[in-house]
Amino acid sequence: MTKPRPTPGILDIAAYVPGEGGKGSAKREIKLSSNETPLGPSPAAVEAFHAAAARGLERYPDGSASELREAIGEVHGIEADRIVCGAGSDELLNLLTQAYIGEGDEGILTEHGFLVYPIAIKTNSGTPVVAPERDLMTDVDAILAKVTDKTRIVFLANPNNPTGTYIPNAEVRRLRAGLRDDIVLVLDGAYAEYVEADDYDAGIGLVRETENTVMTRTFSKIYGLAGLRIGWAYCPVEIADVLNRIRGPFNLSSASIAAGVAAIRDQAHMQKAVVHNSRSLPWLTAELEKLGLRVTPSVANFLLIHFDGVGLSAAEADNALKAEGIFLRRVAAYNLPNALRLTIGTEEENQIVIDVLAKILAGARKGSEAVAK
């Protein structure tokens, strides 16, 4: 008896598991597992969303998302005809892989890179090649050492998720210069708006200057529109043409387009999120370190917390936090089995996390002392 069989490699894919949330304790539910903004979307974006629905949902949306592309182009000073919009940057990452990876080809990602990259590569019958990182940071030389004649695409999350680390513009340019011209370099800037380092660049200049570099961005993080799935890519003209040939003809809804336009035009609201993050990130880092936890320095809106040598594992800490209605992100699937990723929340949520972690760690230490006696 025969039955349908998926394309080779599909069953080798470990399905992506989103950040957890759900039933918290009777007291609360604090979801800090998916890097969502605590400020929510711009009120103007919410208003635009409702207005789009009120105008009627029976018509197809603008298939080219022209108004959104033009708004993005104006805000970032880039050409609208080189922008391709998608249902989140995830769709664009998958489209890029579909376009440039085939059977026998290789795609490179870093050791703790975004899990969507290997999924996209395997989905298109390619082979993911993992380049080791150095101190949880991208190592350009390690990536270049992994290049073979089969390499077709390199994914670089900058800043990286889940580590929160980044490499400066000079290193990104060195990477591009070290790759063959027929290799597409994808700069995933999902958290670019949060970075305030002087030596950081999301990649707009490199895309403009080359024919083989793409920058992807999202409205899911700092713009607070994760529920609408809006992403965009800034591409060389020929790559934009390729993506437009294979994407769905109506891959963004009318309401998503309208909300996205309003969101990106409200830069004041976006800046409030930057200010909140720049204030909360160092405070949370310092408070976690006071508890004896090691924290990877981050430039994004989340922190990677390590539980080595504190009397309990990351999994145990996660279970204890969930019992208190607090949801962080386990990152064992990223080869970080003893760490949790914490999204920056509101000031109140941040304080609660610190207080609850302090209680959990104190209990673990008391337990260890009792066993030692």
GIGINOR-V533890 format. One line per field, one symbol per residue. ss: DSSP state (~ for helix, > for strand, _ for the rest). burial: + if it has 16 or more other ideal C-beta (glycine too) atoms within 10 Angstrom, else -. Layout:
ss: ???
burial: ???
This chain:
ss: _________~~~_________________>>___________~~~~~~~~~~~~___________~~~~~~~~~~~___~~~>>>>_~~~~~~~~~~~~~_____>>>>>____~~~~~~~~~___>>>>>__>__>__~~~~~~_____>>>>>>>___________~~~~~~~~~~_____>>>>>___~~~_________~~~~~~___>>>>>>_______~~~__>>>>__~~~~~~~~~~_______~~~~~~~~~~~~_~~~~~~~~~~~~~~~~~~~~~~~~___>>>_____>>>>>_______~~~~~~~~~~__>>_>>_~~~____>>>>>___~~~~~~~~~~~~~~~~~~~~~~~~~~_
burial: ------------------+----+-----++++++++++-++-+++-++--+--------+--++--++-+++--+-+-++++++++++++++++++++++---++++++++++++++++++++-++++++-+--+++++-+++-++---+++++++++++++++++-+-+++-++--+---+++++++++++++----+++++-++--+-+++++++++++++++-+++++++++--++-+++--+---++++++++++++++++--++--++-++--++--++-++----+-+++++++++++++--+++-+--++-+++-++++++++--+-+-++++++++---++-+++-++--++--+---------
